[in-house]
Amino acid sequence: MLNNYHCQLLSLCGDLDYTNKYLKTPHWGSSKRPCNLCLATSQGPRTWKDFRDSAPWRETILTASQWRTHAENRNCAIFKVPNVSGLSVQPDLMHAKYLGYVQFFLGSVLFLLTHHILPASPLANLRRIGLIARRILRRTNQSAPFNLSQWSKLSIFLRQKGFPKMR
């Protein structure tokens, strides 16, 4: 309190680089704990790549008091301020998503289209999608951001194990 004025910190906003470097929040690329708000991991039973409502990582979402009990969360002085925790950190929406997420998303969409939605064989469906993409790019006079000739192999998104993922 200063001269009868009070203040309350509503949020700390920044991109993932900023929050990691200056607020000492977990690094998004870490395999052990990439999230500031839960105890998800990159691999294993608590993987963040599991999007089901019953995913085990969802049980590890932290409350403000739980967040303060983790030693690695006490590295920045601002988190010693009463009522300020990792839940006060708001990532900016332009830089908040894990870049690898798009690869999993596109791989999953292609898997659903080629294996479940379109009527032909998976490989024929993939070739059809690639042909449509080429036509659209040609019609709009744009260049492909990726090599469309590889769209003749299911391996561009199917992997030996794990979820579908674009290469």
Contact map, one row per residue, 1 for C-alpha under 8 A:
11111110000000000000000000000000000000000000000000000000000000000000000000000000000000000000000000000000000000000000000000000000000000000000000000000000000000000000000
11111100000000000000000000000000000000000000000000000000000000000000000000000000000000000000000000000000000000000000000000000000000000000000000000000000000000000000000
11111000000000000000000000000000000000000000000000000000000000000000000000000000000000000000000000000000000000000000000000000000000000000000000000000000000000000000000
11111100000000000000000000000000000000000000000000000000000000000000000000000000000000000000000000000000000000000000000000000000000000000000000000000000000000000000000
11111110000000000000000000000000000000000000000000000000000000000000000000000000000000000000000000000000000000000000000000000000000000000000000000000000000000000000000
11011111000000000000000000000000000000000000000000000000000000000000000000000000000000000000000000000000000000000000000000000000000000000000000000000000000000000000000
10001111100000000000000000000000000000000000000000000000000000000000000000000000000000000000000000000000000000000000000000000000000000000000000000000000000000000000000
00000111110000000000000000000000000000000000000000000000000000000000000000000000000000000000000000000000000000000000000000000000000000000000000000000000000000000000000
00000011111100000000000000000000000000000000000000000000000000000000000000000000000100010000000000000000000000000000000000000000000000000000000000000000000000000000000
00000001111100000000000000000000000000000000000000000000000000000000000000000000000000010000000000000000000000000000000000000000000000000000000000000000000000000000000
00000000111110000000000000000000000000000000000000000000000000000000000000000000000000011100000000000000000000000000000000000000000000000000000000000000000000000000000
00000000111111000000000000000000000000000000000000000000000000000000000000000000000000011100000000000000000000000000000000000000000000000000000000000000000000000000000
00000000001111100000000000000000000000000000000000000000000000000000000000000000000000001111000000000000000000000000000000000000000000000000000000000000000000000000000
00000000000111111110000000000000000000000000000000000000000000000000000000000000000000001111000000000000000000000000000000000000000000000000000000000000000000000000000
00000000000011111110000000000000000000000000000000000000000000000000000000000000000000000011011100000000000000000000000000000000000000000000000000000000000000000000000
00000000000001111111000000110000000000000000000000000000000000000000000000000000000000000010001100000000000000000000000000000000000000000000000000000000000000000000000
00000000000001111111100000000000000000000000000000000000000000000000000000000000000000000000000000000000000000000000000000000000000000000000000000000000000000000000000
00000000000001111111111000000000000000000000000000000000000000000000000000000000000000000000000000000000000000000000000000000000000000000000000000000000000000000000000
00000000000001111111111110000000000000000000000000000000000000000000000000000000000000001010000000000000000000000000000000000000000000000000000000000000000000000000000
00000000000000011111111111100000000000000000000000000000000000000000000000000000000000000000000000000000000000000000000000000000000000000000000000000000000000000000000
00000000000000001111111110000000000000000000000000000000000000000000000000000000000000000000000000000000000000000000000000000000000000000000000000000000000000000000000
00000000000000000111111100000000000000000000000000000000000000000000000000010000000000000000000000000000000000000000000000000000000000000000000000000000000000000000000
00000000000000000111111110000000000000000000000000000000000000000000000000110100000000000000000000000000000000000000000000000000000000000000000000000000000000000000000
00000000000000000011111111000000000000000000000000000000000000000000000010110000000000000000000000000000000000000000000000000000000000000000000000000000000000000000000
00000000000000000011101111100000000100000000000000000000000000000000000010000000000001000000000000000000000000000000000000000000000000000000000000000000000000000000000
00000000000000000001000111110100111100000000000000000000000000000000000000000000000000000000000000000000000000000000000000000000000000000000000000000000000000000000000
00000000000000010001000011111100111000000000000000000000000000000000000000000000000000000000000000000000000000000000000000000000000000000000000000000000000000000000000
00000000000000010000000001111100111000000000000000000000000000000000000000000000000000000000000001000000000000000000000000000000000000000000000000000000000000000000000
00000000000000000000000000111110010000000000000000000000000000000000000000000000000000000000000000000000000000000000000000000000000000000000000000000000000000000000000
00000000000000000000000001111111110000001100000000000000000000000000000000000000000000000000000000000000000000000000000000000000000000000000000000000000000000000000000
00000000000000000000000000001111110000001110000000000000000000000000000000000000000000000000000000000000000000000000000000000000000000000000000000000000000000000000000
00000000000000000000000000000111110000011100000000000000000000000000000000000000000000000000000000000000000000000000000000000000000000000000000000000000000000000000000
00000000000000000000000001110111111100111100000000000000000000000000000000000000000000000000000000000000000000000000000000000000000000000000000000000000000000000000000
00000000000000000000000001111111111100111100000000000000000000000000000000000000000000000000000000000000000000000000000000000000000000000000000000000000000000000000000
00000000000000000000000001110000111111110000000000000000000000000000000000000000000000000000000000000000000000000000000000000000000000000000000000000000000000000000000
00000000000000000000000011000000111111100000000000000000000000000000000000000000000001000000000000000000000000000000000000000000000000000000000000000000000000000000000
00000000000000000000000000000000001111100000000000000000000011000010000000000000000001100000000000000000000000000000000000000000000000000000000000000000000000000000000
00000000000000000000000000000000001111110000000000000000110111000000000000000000000000000000000000000000000000000000000000000000000000000000000000000000000000000000000
00000000000000000000000000000000111111111000010000000000100111000000000000000000000000000000000000000000000000000000000000000000000000000000000000000000000000000000000
00000000000000000000000000000001111001111100011100000000110100000000000000000000000000000000000000000000000000000000000000000000000000000000000000000000000000000000000
00000000000000000000000000000111110000111111011100000000100000000000000000000000000000000000000000000000000000000000000000000000000000000000000000000000000000000000000
00000000000000000000000000000111110000011111011110000000000000000000000000000000000000000000000000000000000000000000000000000000000000000000000000000000000000000000000
00000000000000000000000000000010000000001111111100000000000000000000000000000000000000000000000000000000000000000000000000000000000000000000000000000000000000000000000
00000000000000000000000000000000000000001111111000000000000000000000000000000000000000000000000000000000000000000000000000000000000000000000000000000000000000000000000
00000000000000000000000000000000000000000011111000000001100000000000000000000000000000000000000000000000000000000000000000000000000000000000000000000000000000000000000
00000000000000000000000000000000000000111111111101000011100000000000000000000000000000000000000000000000000000000000000000000000000000000000000000000000000000000000000
00000000000000000000000000000000000000011111111111000001100000000000000000000000000000000000000000000000000000000000000000000000000000000000000000000000000000000000000
00000000000000000000000000000000000000011110011111100000100000000000000000000000000000000000000000000000000000000000000000000000000000000000000000000000000000000000000
00000000000000000000000000000000000000000100001111100000000000000000000000000000000000000000000000000000000000000000000000000000000000000000000000000000000000000000000
00000000000000000000000000000000000000000000011111110010000000000000000000000000000000000000000000000000000000000000000000000000000000000000000000000000000000000000000
00000000000000000000000000000000000000000000000111111010000000000000000000000000000000000000000000000000000000000000000000000000000000000000000000000000000000000000000
00000000000000000000000000000000000000000000000001111110000000000000000000000000000000000000000000000000000000000000000000000000000000000000000000000000000000000000000
00000000000000000000000000000000000000000000000000111110010000000000000000000000000000000000000000000000000000000000000000000000000000000000000000000000000000000000000
00000000000000000000000000000000000000000000000000011111010000000000000000000000000000000000000000000000000000000000000000000000000000000000000000000000000000000000000
00000000000000000000000000000000000000000000010001111111111000000000000000000000000000000000000000000000000000000000000000000000000000000000000000000000000000000000000
00000000000000000000000000000000000000000000111000000111111100000000000000000000000000000000000000000000000000000000000000000000000000000000000000000000000000000000000
00000000000000000000000000000000000001111000111100000011111110000000000000000000000000000000000000000000000000000000000000000000000000000000000000000000000000000000000
00000000000000000000000000000000000001010000000000001111111110000000000000000000000000000000000000000000000000000000000000000000000000000000000000000000000000000000000
00000000000000000000000000000000000000000000000000000011111110000000000000000000000000000000000000000000000000000000000000000000000000000000000000000000000000000000000
00000000000000000000000000000000000001110000000000000001111111000000000000000000000000000000000000000000000000000000000000000000000000000000000000000000000000000000000
00000000000000000000000000000000000011100000000000000000111111100000000000000000000000000000000000000000000000000000000000000000000000000000000000000000000000000000000
00000000000000000000000000000000000011100000000000000000000111111110000000000000000000000000000000000000000000000000000000000000000000000000000000000000000000000000000
00000000000000000000000000000000000000000000000000000000000011111110000000000000000000100000000000000000000000000000000000000000000000000000000000000000000000000000000
00000000000000000000000000000000000000000000000000000000000001111111000000000000001011100000000000000000000000000000000000000000000000000000000000000000000000000000000
00000000000000000000000000000000000000000000000000000000000001111111100000000000000000000000000000000000000000000000000000000000000000000000000000000000000000000000000
00000000000000000000000000000000000000000000000000000000000001111111110000000000000000000000000000000000000000000000000000000000000000000000000000000000000000000000000
00000000000000000000000000000000000010000000000000000000000001111111110010000000000011000000000000000000000000000000000000000000000000000000000000000000000000000000000
00000000000000000000000000000000000000000000000000000000000000011111111011000000000010000000000000000000000000000000000000000000000000000000000000000000000000000000000
00000000000000000000000000000000000000000000000000000000000000001111111010000000000000000000000000000000000000000000000000000000000000000000000000000000000000000000000
00000000000000000000000000000000000000000000000000000000000000000111111111000000000000000000000000000000000000000000000000000000000000000000000000000000000000000000000
00000000000000000000000000000000000000000000000000000000000000000001111111100000000000000000000000000000000000000000000000000000000000000000000000000000000000000000000
00000000000000000000000000000000000000000000000000000000000000000000011111100000000000000000000000000000000000000000000000000000000000000000000000000000000000000000000
00000000000000000000000110000000000000000000000000000000000000000011111111110010000001000000000000000000000000000000000000000000000000000000000000000000000000000000000
00000000000000000000000000000000000000000000000000000000000000000001011111111011000000000000000000000000000000000000000000000000000000000000000000000000000000000000000
00000000000000000000001100000000000000000000000000000000000000000000001111111010000000000000000000000000000000000000000000000000000000000000000000000000000000000000000
00000000000000000000011100000000000000000000000000000000000000000000000011111111000000000000000000000000000000000000000000000000000000000000000000000000000000000000000
00000000000000000000000000000000000000000000000000000000000000000000000001111111100000000000000000000000000000000000000000000000000000000000000000000000000000000000000
00000000000000000000001000000000000000000000000000000000000000000000000000011111100100000000000000000000000000000000000000000000000000000000000000000000000000000000000
00000000000000000000000000000000000000000000000000000000000000000000000011111111110111000000000000000000000000000000000000000000000000000000000000000000000000000000000
00000000000000000000000000000000000000000000000000000000000000000000000001011111110100000000000000000000000000000000000000000000000000000000000000000000000000000000000
00000000000000000000000000000000000000000000000000000000000000000000000000001111111100000000000000000000000000000000000000000000000000000000000000000000000000000000000
00000000000000000000000000000000000000000000000000000000000000000000000000000011111100000000000000000000000000000000000000000000000000000000000000000000000000000000000
00000000000000000000000000000000000000000000000000000000000000010000000000000000111110000000000000000000000000000000000000000000000000000000000000000000000000000000000
00000000100000000000000000000000000000000000000000000000000000000000000000000111111111110000000000000000000000000000000000000000000000000000000000000000000000000000000
00000000000000000000000000000000000000000000000000000000000000010011000000000010001111111000000000000000000000000000000000000000000000000000000000000000000000000000000
00000000000000000000000010000000000110000000000000000000000000010010000010000010000111111000000000000000000000000000000000000000000000000000000000000000000000000000000
00000000000000000000000000000000000010000000000000000000000000110000000000000000000111111100000000000000000000000000000000000000000000000000000000000000000000000000000
00000000111100000000000000000000000000000000000000000000000000000000000000000000000111111100000000000000000000000000000000000000000000000000000000000000000000000000000
00000000001111000010000000000000000000000000000000000000000000000000000000000000000011111110000000000000000000000000000000000000000000000000000000000000000000000000000
00000000001111000000000000000000000000000000000000000000000000000000000000000000000000111111000000000000000000000000000000000000000000000000000000000000000000000000000
00000000000011110010000000000000000000000000000000000000000000000000000000000000000000001111101100000000000000000000000000000000000000000000000000000000000000000000000
00000000000011100000000000000000000000000000000000000000000000000000000000000000000000000111111100000000000000000000000000000000000000000000000000000000000000000000000
00000000000000000000000000000000000000000000000000000000000000000000000000000000000000000011111110000000000000000000000000000000000000000000000000000000000000000000000
00000000000000100000000000000000000000000000000000000000000000000000000000000000000000000001111110000000000000000000000000000000000000000000000000000000000000000000000
00000000000000110000000000000000000000000000000000000000000000000000000000000000000000000011111110000000000000000000000000000000000000000000000000000000000000000000000
00000000000000110000000000000000000000000000000000000000000000000000000000000000000000000011111111000000000000000000000000000000000000000000000000000000000000000000000
00000000000000000000000000000000000000000000000000000000000000000000000000000000000000000000111111101000000000000000000000000000000000000000000000000000000000000000000
00000000000000000000000000010000000000000000000000000000000000000000000000000000000000000000000111111100000000000000000000000000000000000000000000000000000000000000000
00000000000000000000000000000000000000000000000000000000000000000000000000000000000000000000000011111110000000000000000000000000000000000000000000000000000000000000000
00000000000000000000000000000000000000000000000000000000000000000000000000000000000000000000000001111111000000000000000000000000000000000000000000000000000000000000000
00000000000000000000000000000000000000000000000000000000000000000000000000000000000000000000000011111111100000000000000000000000000000000000000000000000000000000000000
00000000000000000000000000000000000000000000000000000000000000000000000000000000000000000000000001111111110000000000000000000000000000000000000000000000000000000000000
00000000000000000000000000000000000000000000000000000000000000000000000000000000000000000000000000111111111000000000000000000000000000000000000000000000000000000000111
00000000000000000000000000000000000000000000000000000000000000000000000000000000000000000000000000011111111100000000000000000000000000000000000000000000000000000011110
00000000000000000000000000000000000000000000000000000000000000000000000000000000000000000000000000001111111110000000000000000000000000000000000000000000000000000000100
00000000000000000000000000000000000000000000000000000000000000000000000000000000000000000000000000000111111111000000000000000000000000000000000000000000000000000000110
00000000000000000000000000000000000000000000000000000000000000000000000000000000000000000000000000000011111111100000000000000000000000000000000000000000000011000011110
00000000000000000000000000000000000000000000000000000000000000000000000000000000000000000000000000000001111111110000000000000000000000000000000000000000000000000011100
00000000000000000000000000000000000000000000000000000000000000000000000000000000000000000000000000000000111111111000000000000000000000000000000000000000000000000000000
00000000000000000000000000000000000000000000000000000000000000000000000000000000000000000000000000000000011111111100000000000100000000000000000000000000000010000000000
00000000000000000000000000000000000000000000000000000000000000000000000000000000000000000000000000000000001111111111000000000000000000000000000000000000000011000001000
00000000000000000000000000000000000000000000000000000000000000000000000000000000000000000000000000000000000111111111100000000000000000000000000000000000000000000000000
00000000000000000000000000000000000000000000000000000000000000000000000000000000000000000000000000000000000011111111110000001000000000000000000000000000000000000000000
00000000000000000000000000000000000000000000000000000000000000000000000000000000000000000000000000000000000001111111110111101100000000000000000000000000000000000000000
00000000000000000000000000000000000000000000000000000000000000000000000000000000000000000000000000000000000000111111110011000000000000000000000000000000000000000000000
00000000000000000000000000000000000000000000000000000000000000000000000000000000000000000000000000000000000000111111111000000000000000000000000000000000000000000000000
00000000000000000000000000000000000000000000000000000000000000000000000000000000000000000000000000000000000000011111111000000000000000000000000000000000000000000000000
00000000000000000000000000000000000000000000000000000000000000000000000000000000000000000000000000000000000000001111111100001000000000000000000000000000000000000000000
00000000000000000000000000000000000000000000000000000000000000000000000000000000000000000000000000000000000000000001111110001000000000000000000000000000000000000000000
00000000000000000000000000000000000000000000000000000000000000000000000000000000000000000000000000000000000000000100011111011000000000000000000000000000000000000000000
00000000000000000000000000000000000000000000000000000000000000000000000000000000000000000000000000000000000000000110001111111000000000000000000000000000000000000000000
00000000000000000000000000000000000000000000000000000000000000000000000000000000000000000000000000000000000000000110000111111100000000000000000000000000010000000000000
00000000000000000000000000000000000000000000000000000000000000000000000000000000000000000000000000000000000000000100000011111110000000000000000000000001110000000000000
00000000000000000000000000000000000000000000000000000000000000000000000000000000000000000000000000000000000000000000000111111111000000000000000000000000000000000000000
00000000000000000000000000000000000000000000000000000000000000000000000000000000000000000000000000000000000000001100011111111111100000000000000000000000000000000000000
00000000000000000000000000000000000000000000000000000000000000000000000000000000000000000000000000000000000001000100000001111111110000000000000000000011110000000000000
00000000000000000000000000000000000000000000000000000000000000000000000000000000000000000000000000000000000000000000000000111111111000000000000000000011000000000000000
00000000000000000000000000000000000000000000000000000000000000000000000000000000000000000000000000000000000000000000000000011111111100000000000000000000000000000000000
00000000000000000000000000000000000000000000000000000000000000000000000000000000000000000000000000000000000000000000000000001111111110000000000000000000000000000000000
00000000000000000000000000000000000000000000000000000000000000000000000000000000000000000000000000000000000000000000000000000111111111000000000000010011000000000000000
00000000000000000000000000000000000000000000000000000000000000000000000000000000000000000000000000000000000000000000000000000011111111100000000000000000000000000000000
00000000000000000000000000000000000000000000000000000000000000000000000000000000000000000000000000000000000000000000000000000001111111110000000000000000000000000000000
00000000000000000000000000000000000000000000000000000000000000000000000000000000000000000000000000000000000000000000000000000000111111111000000000000000000000000000000
00000000000000000000000000000000000000000000000000000000000000000000000000000000000000000000000000000000000000000000000000000000011111111100000100010000000000000000000
00000000000000000000000000000000000000000000000000000000000000000000000000000000000000000000000000000000000000000000000000000000001111111110000000000000000000000000000
00000000000000000000000000000000000000000000000000000000000000000000000000000000000000000000000000000000000000000000000000000000000111111111000000000000000000000000000
00000000000000000000000000000000000000000000000000000000000000000000000000000000000000000000000000000000000000000000000000000000000011111111111100000000000000000000000
00000000000000000000000000000000000000000000000000000000000000000000000000000000000000000000000000000000000000000000000000000000000001111111111000000000000000000000000
00000000000000000000000000000000000000000000000000000000000000000000000000000000000000000000000000000000000000000000000000000000000000111111110000000000000000000000000
00000000000000000000000000000000000000000000000000000000000000000000000000000000000000000000000000000000000000000000000000000000000000011111110000000000000000000000000
00000000000000000000000000000000000000000000000000000000000000000000000000000000000000000000000000000000000000000000000000000000000000001111111000000000000000000000000
00000000000000000000000000000000000000000000000000000000000000000000000000000000000000000000000000000000000000000000000000000000000000001111111100000000000000000000000
00000000000000000000000000000000000000000000000000000000000000000000000000000000000000000000000000000000000000000000000000000000000000001100111110000000000000000000000
00000000000000000000000000000000000000000000000000000000000000000000000000000000000000000000000000000000000000000000000000000000000001001000011111110000000000000000000
00000000000000000000000000000000000000000000000000000000000000000000000000000000000000000000000000000000000000000000000000000000000000000000001111100000000000000000000
00000000000000000000000000000000000000000000000000000000000000000000000000000000000000000000000000000000000000000000000000000000000000000000000111110000000000000000000
00000000000000000000000000000000000000000000000000000000000000000000000000000000000000000000000000000000000000000000000000000000000000000000000111111110000000000000000
00000000000000000000000000000000000000000000000000000000000000000000000000000000000000000000000000000000000000000000000000000000010001000000000101111110000000000000000
00000000000000000000000000000000000000000000000000000000000000000000000000000000000000000000000000000000000000000000000000000000000000000000000000111111000000000000000
00000000000000000000000000000000000000000000000000000000000000000000000000000000000000000000000000000000000000000000000000000000000000000000000000111111100100000000000
00000000000000000000000000000000000000000000000000000000000000000000000000000000000000000000000000000000000000000000000000000110010000000000000000111111110100000000000
00000000000000000000000000000000000000000000000000000000000000000000000000000000000000000000000000000000000000000000000000100110010000000000000000001111110000000000000
00000000000000000000000000000000000000000000000000000000000000000000000000000000000000000000000000000000000000000000000000100100000000000000000000000111111100000000000
00000000000000000000000000000000000000000000000000000000000000000000000000000000000000000000000000000000000000000000000001100100000000000000000000000011111111000000000
00000000000000000000000000000000000000000000000000000000000000000000000000000000000000000000000000000000000000000000000000000000000000000000000000000000111111100000000
00000000000000000000000000000000000000000000000000000000000000000000000000000000000000000000000000000000000000000000000000000000000000000000000000000110111111000000111
00000000000000000000000000000000000000000000000000000000000000000000000000000000000000000000000000000000001001100000000000000000000000000000000000000000011111100001111
00000000000000000000000000000000000000000000000000000000000000000000000000000000000000000000000000000000001000100000000000000000000000000000000000000000011111110011110
00000000000000000000000000000000000000000000000000000000000000000000000000000000000000000000000000000000000000000000000000000000000000000000000000000000001011111111100
00000000000000000000000000000000000000000000000000000000000000000000000000000000000000000000000000000000000000000000000000000000000000000000000000000000000001111100000
00000000000000000000000000000000000000000000000000000000000000000000000000000000000000000000000000000000000000000000000000000000000000000000000000000000000000111110000
00000000000000000000000000000000000000000000000000000000000000000000000000000000000000000000000000000000000000000000000000000000000000000000000000000000000000111111000
00000000000000000000000000000000000000000000000000000000000000000000000000000000000000000000000000000001001100000000000000000000000000000000000000000000000001101111100
00000000000000000000000000000000000000000000000000000000000000000000000000000000000000000000000000000001001100100000000000000000000000000000000000000000000011100111110
00000000000000000000000000000000000000000000000000000000000000000000000000000000000000000000000000000011111100000000000000000000000000000000000000000000000111100011111
00000000000000000000000000000000000000000000000000000000000000000000000000000000000000000000000000000011011000000000000000000000000000000000000000000000000111000001111
00000000000000000000000000000000000000000000000000000000000000000000000000000000000000000000000000000010000000000000000000000000000000000000000000000000000110000000111
